[in-house]
Amino acid sequence: MTAIEHKELKGITIRNMVVTIISTASVVASVMTTYFNLQENISDIKNHQETTNRVNEIRLKLLEGEVAVLQQQVEKIKENK
């Protein structure tokens, strides 16, 4: 250890301060990375859900159209009997 590492400021060594700062920076970097990854995942899920909703709306409109056509055919069949 160098002489500066042995100096104390009110019971705290320079080495302890450096370790504390580096550890804090590491934790902050880890938390920020996790946060941004989660934010990206949420964005991807939201986009996927919007796409799924649009596809389901289109399918529903198609089915409603088919039901209307089938109802007309049933009415024509009833009239012909």
C-alpha positions in Angstrom: 0.0 0.0 0.0 1.1 3.5 -0.8 1.4 6.2 1.7 -1.8 7.9 0.5 -3.8 4.7 1.2 -2.8 4.8 4.8 -4.0 8.4 5.4 -7.3 8.7 7.1 -9.9 11.4 7.0 -12.0 11.2 10.2 -11.5 7.4 10.3 -12.1 6.8 6.6 -9.2 5.7 4.5 -8.9 6.8 0.9 -8.9 3.2 -0.2 -12.3 2.6 1.5 -13.7 5.7 -0.2 -12.5 4.5 -3.6 -14.0 1.1 -3.0 -17.3 2.6 -1.9 -17.5 4.9 -4.9 -16.6 2.1 -7.4 -19.2 -0.2 -5.7 -21.9 2.4 -5.8 -21.1 3.2 -9.5 -21.3 -0.5 -10.2 -24.7 -0.9 -8.5 -26.1 2.2 -10.3 -24.9 0.9 -13.7 -26.5 -2.5 -13.0 -29.8 -0.9 -11.9 -29.8 1.4 -15.0 -29.1 -1.5 -17.3 -31.9 -3.5 -15.9 -34.3 -0.6 -16.0 -33.6 0.1 -19.7 -33.8 -3.6 -20.6 -37.2 -3.8 -18.8 -38.3 -0.6 -20.5 -37.4 -2.0 -23.9 -39.2 -5.3 -23.2 -42.3 -3.4 -22.1 -42.2 -1.4 -25.3 -41.9 -4.6 -27.4 -44.8 -6.2 -25.6 -46.9 -3.1 -26.1 -46.2 -3.0 -29.8 -47.0 -6.7 -30.1 -50.2 -6.3 -28.2 -51.3 -3.4 -30.5 -50.6 -5.5 -33.5 -52.5 -8.4 -32.1 -55.5 -6.1 -31.3 -55.5 -4.8 -34.9 -55.4 -8.3 -36.3 -58.3 -9.4 -34.0 -60.4 -6.3 -35.0 -59.9 -7.2 -38.7 -60.9 -10.8 -38.1 -63.9 -9.7 -36.1 -65.1 -7.4 -39.0 -64.6 -10.3 -41.5 -66.6 -12.6 -39.3 -69.4 -10.1 -38.8 -69.5 -9.7 -42.6 -69.8 -13.5 -43.1 -72.5 -13.7 -40.5 -74.5 -11.0 -42.3 -74.2 -12.9 -45.6 -75.2 -16.2 -43.9 -78.2 -14.5 -42.3 -79.3 -13.3 -45.7 -78.9 -16.8 -47.2 -80.9 -18.3 -44.3 -83.7 -15.7 -44.9 -83.8 -16.6 -48.6 -84.0 -20.3 -47.8 -86.9 -19.7 -45.4 -88.7 -17.6 -48.1 -88.3 -20.3 -50.7 -90.0 -23.0 -48.4 
